[in-house]
């Protein structure tokens, strides 16, 4: 009798879960997405009420679309993510916010949700917080899909890389040493501040910052200024701030961006001191 009561209580906990599924459409009959960054919608299903919501995802946001999907899953307070494949970085952030990740799922949204319910119906776990992550054996189909996905990412990066090469040429042609000397006075404080400010405003692929940073060094800009520029380019995003506030809240977004801005300057100081003491 006691065991039966425990199972019933656990079943109520399972039925009250909010399950998130990346999908190619806005209904339960839509095909599930292979991974977070490639799906057009995020379907959130309440297992108890059977009510679902579909949210349009930033599919065309480049390499950051997957992490924006992660932010959306967290913002909607989902308990479980059902997906075919999840990157280690996304899994780390989701697990830190208490989101359970079940990989290897494929089919329509309705089929995946039903499959998840059937698999957990016979479980005997007394506490929801102790639910283990379900692991699935990777087969050849999944490996082939991962290879195709990696090849597609490399193909998408080629135009960006070519564009950056042309951009580096424009830097050499239009940014003279006299202009850079007027912008960067040689003061470590001011150079780091201005570089971090420029990096915070610019938006683009992180690869671009490294090539631009190399060109700035060739034009005589100090190492500290270039370091601050690269760090703020990668970690601070003023253009993406409204979307980040909408997904994670204004307090978190503002504190994160200000902290990363300050850390960019601190890292530039540290790098300058390290290079000086090492004699480089």
N, C-alpha and C positions, 0 to 999 in steps of 0.2 A: 504493500500500500504506500509505504514511504517512497519507494523507488518510483512508483507510478506518479506520485505528486511531483517529484523532482523532474521527471520527463515532461510533464504537462507544463510546469513553470518554464522549463527551457524552451519548449515549443512556442510559448507565448513570446518569449524574448526573440526567438528567430523570426516569428511572424511580424514583429514590429520593426524589423530592420528596413532601412532605406538603401536600396541597391542601385548603383549607377552602372550604366552600360553605354559605352561609346557606340554610336550607330550611324548608318548612312541615311537615315530618315527620321521623321518626328513621330513615329508610332511604334506599336509593339510588333508589327509585322516587318519592320525594317531590318535589313541585314546588319549584323554587328560589325563594327570596325575592327581591323586587326590590331591597331594600337591607338593611343590617345591622340597623337598629333595628326592622324590621317582621317579621323571621323568628322563628319559635318555636324553631328548633333550629339548631345549627351542626354540620354533618357534616364530619369530617376524614377524608380518604382517603389512604392510603399507595399511591402509584402502583406501587411495586415488588411489595408483598405483596398488594395488592388488599384489604387489611383496612381497615375503616372504623369510626369511633366517632361517636356522636351525643351532643351535649351540649345539655341544655335551657338556653335563653337567657332572661335577665330581660326578657321582652317587655313586662311591665306596669310598668316602672320609669320611665315618662315619657320626657322628652327625653334622659335619660342612658343609655337602653338601648343606643343605637348605640355609645357609647364603651365600655360594659361588654362589648359584643361584640368591639370592638377589643382590649380587654385579654385576652379569652379566646383570640383568635387568636394573640396574642403569647405568652400563657402556654403554649399547646399547641405552640409552636415550629413553626408552619406556615410553609412556604416561599412558597406562592402562595395568593392569595384570588381566587376566581372569583365575580363578582357582577355584577348588571345595572347598578347605579349605586353609586358610593362618594363620600361627601362629601369636600371638600378637606381638612378637619381630620382625618378618619379616615385619609385617604391619607397625610397628612404623618406621623402617628404610626406607621403601618404601615411606610412606606418607611424611616423612621429605624431600625426594628428589622429591616430586611432582608427584609421581606415584599413580594413582587412582586404587583401588583394588575392583574387582567385584568377589564375592564368590558365591558358589552354582552352578557353571557352570560344565556341564558334556556332554560327547559326543565326536565327532571328532573335530579336530581343526577348520575345515571349518564350522561345525554346530555351534560351540561356537561363532566364529566371526560373523556369520550371525545373530545369536540370539542377540548378543550385538548390532549390527547395527540396527536391527528392534526395539529393545527396546529404543534406543536413537533417532530414526528417528522422533518421535512425541514429543520430549521434546521441551520446550520453554525457555531454559536457555540461557541467552545472553552472559555470560562470561564462558569460559571453566574452569577458575580457581575456579568457584563456583559450579562445578559439584558435586553432593552429592554421597557419597558411597552407592551403592545399597546393601540393606540388604535382606537376604533371611531367611525364617523360616526354622529352623533346624528340619528335620523330623527324623523318626526312622532309616532310611537307613544311613543318615549322622552320627547319633549317634553310630550306629553299626560299621560304618567304622572307626570312631575315636577310639572306643574301641579296634578294631582289630589292628589299627595302634599303639596304646599305648602298647598293649600286645606284638606286634612284637618288639618294641623298648626294652621292658624289657627282652625279650628273647635274643636279640642281646647283651644286657649288661651282661648277665650271664657269657659268656666266658671271657669277660674283667675282671669282678670282680674276677673270679677264678684265672685268670692269675696274677692279682695284689696280691692276697693272697700268691701265690707262690713267687712272686717278693719280697714281704716283708720278706719271709723266707730266700731268698737269701741275702737280706741286712743284716740280723742277722748273717748269716754264713760267709760272705766274707768281710763285712765292719767292721773292728775292731775299738774299741775306739781309739787306737793309730793312725790309719790312719785318722780318722776324726779329731783328735786333731791336726795332722800336717796340715790338710787342713783348718780347722777353728781355728784361733789363739785365739779367744775370743774377738777380736776387733769388735765392732758393725759395724764400717764402712766397714772393709774388709770382714767380714762374710756375711754382707748383699750384698755386691758387687759380691762376688763369688757365692753366692746362686742364686742371680738374673741372673747371667750369665749362670749357669747350667740350670736353669729353662727355659731360652730363647732358649737354644739349644735343649732340650728334646722336644719330641712331643708325644702326646697320649691323652687318655681320661682324662678329668679333675678329674674324680673320683680317678685316680691313684695318683695324686699329694697329695691328702689328706691322703691316706694310707701310702705313702712313707714319708710324713711329720711327721706323728705320729711315725713311726719307727725311724726317725732321732732324734726326741725329746727323745725317749727312750734310744738312744745311746749317749745322752749328748750334742747334737747340740743345740745352743741357740734358743730361741723363735724368735728373730729378723731374724736370718738366715733362719729358716723354713718358716716364713711369706713371706720373699722376694722370696724364692723358689716357693712357691705355687702361689703367685700373678703373677710372671713372666711366670710360666708354663701355666697359664690359659690365660693371655692377650698378651704375646709376642710370636711370632712364626717365628724364623729365617728360618726354613725349608720351611715354607709356604710363605715366603716373595716374591719369584718370581711370584707365582700365584696371590698374592695380588697386586703386582705392575702391572701385566697384566690387572687385573680387575678394579682397582681403581686409577692407576697412581703411579709413583715412589715417588712423593712428599708426597702424602697422606700416602702411606704405610710406608715410612721411618719415617715421623714425628709421626705417630701413634705408631710405635714400640718403638721409642726412648722415647716418652712420657710415654708409659706404663712401660718401663724399669726403668725410673726415679721414677715414681709413686710407683713401687714395693719397691724400696729402702726407699722412704719416708714413705710408709705404715708400713714397718718393724720398722722404728724408732718410729713412732707413737704408734704402738702396744707395743713396749718395754717400752716406757715412761708410757703408760696407765697401764700396769701391775705393774710397779714399784710404781707408785703413789697409786694404789689400794691395794698394799701390797700383791698381789698374787704371 
